[in-house]
Amino acid sequence: MTTDQHLTQLIDLSGATAFVTGGALGIGAAIARRLVEAGAAVTVGDIAVDVADRAAEFGAAGVRCDITEADDVATALHAASDDGRIDILVNNAGIFPTTGPMLDASDDFVARMLDVNVRAQFSVAREAARLMTNGGSIINLASIAALGGGAGISAYSASKAAVIALTRAFANELGPRGIRVNAIAPGIIETPGVAEQMEPLRASGLDIDARVAANPVGLAGQPDHVARAALFLASGLAEFVSGHVLVVDGGSSA
Ligand SMILES: NC(=O)c1ccc[n+]([C@@H]2O[C@H](COP(=O)([O-])OP(=O)(O)OC[C@H]3O[C@@H](n4cnc5c(N)ncnc54)[C@H](O)[C@@H]3O)[C@@H](O)[C@H]2O)c1
C-alpha cells in the first residue's frame, strides 16, 4: 500500500485554514507540508529569520513569530485566519536543550523550558481556540519523554507531561465548541534540533544512541512519520478522536 496515494484520496482539507508554530524546520515543516498537500491554507509562525522563504518552498505562508510574545502570536494568527476563522492549530514549536544533571539545573533554565513549552503553548491554544468559530482541531506536540523520565532531560520531560495534561483538559473544555484537542508524542526524530542535542545528551549520561537504535520497527524516525499522524488528527477521519495522545515512536516505548 502506498501511504501517499491513499492519504490524499481520503483527506481533503481544502477550505480549511491552519496555523503551524515552529514550522520553518523539522517536524513542523513536515506537518505544514502535509497540510498544504491536503489542500489547507497554511501559515507557519517561526522565530527563524527566513521563515517566509522556507514556508514558500512547500506552499505555505510564513510569519516571524515568537510564541512567547503575545503580540507576535496575535499578528500571526490574524495572518493565518480566513476572515477571523482558524480551523487547525499545530502547536509544534518547542525547545529541548539538554537539562543535564538535575542537581546542577538552575531555576532560570527550568523556567525558560516551561515558559516556551507549556506557558506559550497554552497561550497559542487559547488564542487560536477563540478563532475556531466553526469548530476545529488542535494538535499539541508532546514527546515520549513525558511518559518516562530519562536522565539528563528532567525539565523537558516535565514540560511535555504538562502538554499531555493540558491536551486532556482542553479536550474536555473545548469539545462542546466542536474543537478536538489531541497530542502527538514522538520518539526520537531526525531534525536539526535533535542533531544539536546529541553531544550534550551523550555527555549528560543518557544513552541516546541506544535509544535511537531501539525501536521494534527498525526505522530511523523522520519528520514525515509525525506529519502523517498529524494529518490524520487534523482531518475528519479523526472526528471521534479527542483528548488522545498518539505515540509515534516505532514502538520504542512499547
Ligand atoms: N525531534 C524529536 O526527536 C522530537 C521528539 C519528541 C518531541 N518533539 C517535539 O516536536 C517539536 C518540534 O521538534 P523539532 O525536532 O522539529 O525541533 P527543531 O528544533 O528541529 O525545530 C523547531 C522549530 O521551532 C522554531 N522555534 C523554536 N522556538 C520558537 C519560538 N519561541 N517561537 C516560534 N518558533 C520557535 C525553530 O526556529 C525551529 O524552526 C518540539 O515541540 C519538540 O519538543 C521532537
PDBQT file of the ligand as one rigid body, heavy atoms in Angstrom, charges set to zero:
ROOT
HETATM    1  N1  LIG A 301      12.732  15.722  17.099  1.00  0.00    +0.000 N 
HETATM    2  C1  LIG A 301      12.391  14.886  18.091  1.00  0.00    +0.000 C 
HETATM    3  O1  LIG A 301      13.021  13.835  18.313  1.00  0.00    +0.000 OA
HETATM    4  C2  LIG A 301      11.193  15.199  18.941  1.00  0.00    +0.000 A 
HETATM    5  C3  LIG A 301      10.706  14.187  19.775  1.00  0.00    +0.000 A 
HETATM    6  C4  LIG A 301       9.605  14.443  20.585  1.00  0.00    +0.000 A 
HETATM    7  C5  LIG A 301       9.007  15.684  20.548  1.00  0.00    +0.000 A 
HETATM    8  N2  LIG A 301       9.494  16.658  19.729  1.00  0.00    +0.000 N 
HETATM    9  C6  LIG A 301       8.824  17.959  19.745  1.00  0.00    +0.000 C 
HETATM   10  O2  LIG A 301       8.439  18.306  18.434  1.00  0.00    +0.000 OA
HETATM   11  C7  LIG A 301       8.517  19.717  18.265  1.00  0.00    +0.000 C 
HETATM   12  C8  LIG A 301       9.405  20.045  17.082  1.00  0.00    +0.000 C 
HETATM   13  O3  LIG A 301      10.686  19.456  17.279  1.00  0.00    +0.000 OA
HETATM   14  P1  LIG A 301      11.825  19.515  16.166  1.00  0.00    +0.000 P 
HETATM   15  O4  LIG A 301      12.762  18.406  16.485  1.00  0.00    +0.000 OA
HETATM   16  O5  LIG A 301      11.228  19.598  14.814  1.00  0.00    +0.000 OA
HETATM   17  O6  LIG A 301      12.548  20.893  16.556  1.00  0.00    +0.000 OA
HETATM   18  P2  LIG A 301      13.623  21.772  15.751  1.00  0.00    +0.000 P 
HETATM   19  O7  LIG A 301      14.447  22.438  16.811  1.00  0.00    +0.000 OA
HETATM   20  O8  LIG A 301      14.319  20.970  14.708  1.00  0.00    +0.000 OA
HETATM   21  O9  LIG A 301      12.705  22.857  15.050  1.00  0.00    +0.000 OA
HETATM   22  C9  LIG A 301      11.929  23.685  15.889  1.00  0.00    +0.000 C 
HETATM   23  C10 LIG A 301      11.407  24.880  15.125  1.00  0.00    +0.000 C 
HETATM   24  O10 LIG A 301      10.704  25.702  16.099  1.00  0.00    +0.000 OA
HETATM   25  C11 LIG A 301      11.181  27.029  15.988  1.00  0.00    +0.000 C 
HETATM   26  N3  LIG A 301      11.050  27.686  17.297  1.00  0.00    +0.000 N 
HETATM   27  C12 LIG A 301      11.796  27.474  18.405  1.00  0.00    +0.000 A 
HETATM   28  N4  LIG A 301      11.411  28.286  19.390  1.00  0.00    +0.000 NA
HETATM   29  C13 LIG A 301      10.381  29.021  18.899  1.00  0.00    +0.000 A 
HETATM   30  C14 LIG A 301       9.566  30.053  19.436  1.00  0.00    +0.000 A 
HETATM   31  N5  LIG A 301       9.744  30.515  20.684  1.00  0.00    +0.000 N 
HETATM   32  N6  LIG A 301       8.598  30.580  18.658  1.00  0.00    +0.000 NA
HETATM   33  C15 LIG A 301       8.425  30.140  17.384  1.00  0.00    +0.000 A 
HETATM   34  N7  LIG A 301       9.189  29.191  16.807  1.00  0.00    +0.000 NA
HETATM   35  C16 LIG A 301      10.152  28.630  17.567  1.00  0.00    +0.000 A 
HETATM   36  C17 LIG A 301      12.619  26.914  15.499  1.00  0.00    +0.000 C 
HETATM   37  O11 LIG A 301      13.036  28.115  14.859  1.00  0.00    +0.000 OA
HETATM   38  C18 LIG A 301      12.517  25.745  14.531  1.00  0.00    +0.000 C 
HETATM   39  O12 LIG A 301      12.153  26.144  13.218  1.00  0.00    +0.000 OA
HETATM   40  C19 LIG A 301       9.019  20.272  19.602  1.00  0.00    +0.000 C 
HETATM   41  O13 LIG A 301       7.918  20.663  20.400  1.00  0.00    +0.000 OA
HETATM   42  C20 LIG A 301       9.712  19.081  20.223  1.00  0.00    +0.000 C 
HETATM   43  O14 LIG A 301       9.767  19.154  21.638  1.00  0.00    +0.000 OA
HETATM   44  C21 LIG A 301      10.579  16.443  18.935  1.00  0.00    +0.000 A 
ENDROOT
TORSDOF 0
